[in-house]
Amino acid sequence: MGLTVDNRNLAEMESYLRDRIDAMKRERDEVRRKIECRGWTTLDGLLADYDELTASRVVSSDTRK
């Protein structure tokens, strides 16, 4: 049994990947703006804010149940 991929599937995959790339670029730009606005002088400040930003995206094991 072979895998068949039609143009619609390829278009959907391409659209999904473009959306993900755009989302990652927006996140990167948001981090850059925060760095510029806050004028961090230490890596600890940057890492603390990054942890705060990514914590909102983490799904706890209780939520998954």
N, C-alpha and C positions, 0 to 999 in steps of 0.2 A: 504494500500500500504506500503510495507516494504522497508527498506533500505538494499540494497545489496552491499557488498564490496568484490571485487575479489582481488586476489593476486597482480595484476598489480597496482590497486589503492593503496593497502597497501605499495607496493614497492615505488611508487611515493611519497606517504606521508612520508615514512621513509627517502627517499633521500632528500626531501625538508627540513625536520627537521634536518637532519645531516648537510646540507649546512648552515642552519641558525645558528646552534650551532657553527660550525666552524667559521662563520663570527663574531659571538659574542666573541669567544675566541681570534680572531685576533684583534678585537677592544680593548678588555681587555689588551692584550699584548702590543698594541700600547700605551695605556694610561700608563701602567707600565713603558715602556721605556721612555716616556716623563717625568714621575715623576723622574726616576733615572737620566736622562740626565740633567734635569733642576735643580735638587736639591732643589725643593721647600721647603721653610721653613714655609709657611703659607698656610692655606686652601684656601684663596682667590686666590692665583696663580693657584692652581689646578682647582678650580671652574671656573675661567675665561677661562682656556684652554678647559675645558670640554664643556662650553657653545659655544666656538668657533667650537669645533669638531662637536657638535650636531646641530648647526645652519645650517650647510651645508646639513643636511638630512631633514630639515623641509620644507614642501611644503606650500607656502603661499596660502591664500584663492583666490587671483587673478589668480594664476597658475591653480587652480582646475576648474575654470569657463570655 
